[in-house]
Amino acid sequence: MTSFIIEREKIEQNAREIISRAGDATVFAVVKGHGYGFGLSEYVSILHTCGIRHFAVTDVSDALEIKKTELPDTDILMLRSTALADEVSSLVENDVILTIGSTDAAVAANRVALEKEKLARVHIKVDTGMGRYGFAPSDPEQIVSVYTSFPSLSPCGIYTHLTSAFKSRRVTERQTDTFLSLCSELEARGIDCGMVHFANSAYLFRFREPLGNAVRIGSAFTGRIVCKTRRSGLSRVGHLESNVCEIRWLSPGSTVGYGGAYTAKRAVKTAVIPVGYADGFCTEKTRDTYRFRDGIFYVLSDIKRILSRKRIYVKINGRHARVLGHIGMTHTVCDITDIPCEIGDTAEFDVNPIYVSRDIYKEFI
Ligand SMILES: *Cc1c(COP(=O)(O)O)cnc(C)c1O
């Protein structure tokens, strides 16, 4: 059977590293996408035992699932601004902190809170480049009106989301400068901004300063952040495990997989494992070449990969078995000529949990 193994200890170690880097700032664990693929209830309770009390999601259903765990003293922040009445209604009902990124969202939240006779806690979202949600920083009047014109809303935080912390200091500083001057302007007008946050994983691990008084960290808990992580103190969490289901000898000249991409030059002993890209193995984010320079970047990284002849491996009995030919939808074939291996032995695949199918059994160890 194929299962995704999640090492509790590594999550705890990553959490310690994140909390220590955040210093005095409150850590929001971003657990969108069903906990970055780890699932929610178990993952969230591990983070809770590490001292995390603030969680952030982008789906109403995820917020409600966390709520159901009934972990004490926790707050949940919905990161998506929404003006959809039914979404706002379940969020307010469950005391989830709302994101207000537009006057429409403020109107919707205020109406629902009034009906339910509640004071809805909200964080205000400012758009400094992400272009999804948020008020324009050039128009502070609209933001001020969220503080002053909606009696059933209680704004207790303000934030923005960085577009390029994994690669560009210049773009990142432009965003943080714009955002922090807006916050100073609000404070100067007598508004208490409450929690001020913008740092994501890449920012926390590359820049650190300035930090605001809260940070929103997702991928760093999984140990898989998109910038260089050497000396980050993080370790990659999670791997797929399956069993070798066939062992065969291929004679010289035999090919493996679609397109016959691999040809055996000598007799090769192979193991077949029932895991493929449908399970999340070697599925990368799609490439969009929106800008000419993105296209150039992809070509250069392909050339680099070809030159370094980077190969893909599967771990069997503690040894690295090279993958032969293209990975199939549900199959991988690898070379075990020099590796002691029997049918039924465990094969380990390094897979980012966000690509692992939700149907695969998740085991926490
Ligand atoms: C996903 C997300 C984060 C966390 O990003 P990481 O890079 O995974 O740490 C923070 N804020 C918002 C709004 C997000 O959508």
The ligand as an SDF file (V2000), in Angstrom:
LIG
                    3D

 15 15  0  0  0  0  0  0  0  0999 V2000
    0.4040   31.0330    1.4810 C   0  0  0  0  0  0  0  0  0  0  0  0
    0.4010   32.3120    2.1730 C   0  0  0  0  0  0  0  0  0  0  0  0
    1.3530   32.5860    3.1580 C   0  0  0  0  0  0  0  0  0  0  0  0
    2.4690   31.6180    3.5410 C   0  0  0  0  0  0  0  0  0  0  0  0
    3.4010   31.5420    2.5140 O   0  0  0  0  0  0  0  0  0  0  0  0
    4.7170   30.6120    2.6720 P   0  0  0  0  0  0  0  0  0  0  0  0
    5.6200   31.1540    1.6520 O   0  0  0  0  0  0  0  0  0  0  0  0
    4.2780   29.2200    2.3920 O   0  0  0  0  0  0  0  0  0  0  0  0
    5.1960   30.7920    4.0400 O   0  0  0  0  0  0  0  0  0  0  0  0
    1.2640   33.7960    3.8320 C   0  0  0  0  0  0  0  0  0  0  0  0
    0.2980   34.6900    3.5150 N   0  0  0  0  0  0  0  0  0  0  0  0
   -0.6330   34.4700    2.5630 C   0  0  0  0  0  0  0  0  0  0  0  0
   -1.6550   35.5010    2.2820 C   0  0  0  0  0  0  0  0  0  0  0  0
   -0.6180   33.2700    1.8580 C   0  0  0  0  0  0  0  0  0  0  0  0
   -1.5320   33.0490    0.9140 O   0  0  0  0  0  0  0  0  0  0  0  0
  1  2  1  0
  2  3  1  0
  2 14  2  0
  3  4  1  0
  3 10  2  0
  4  5  1  0
  5  6  1  0
  6  7  2  0
  6  8  1  0
  6  9  1  0
 10 11  1  0
 11 12  2  0
 12 13  1  0
 12 14  1  0
 14 15  1  0
M  END
$$$$
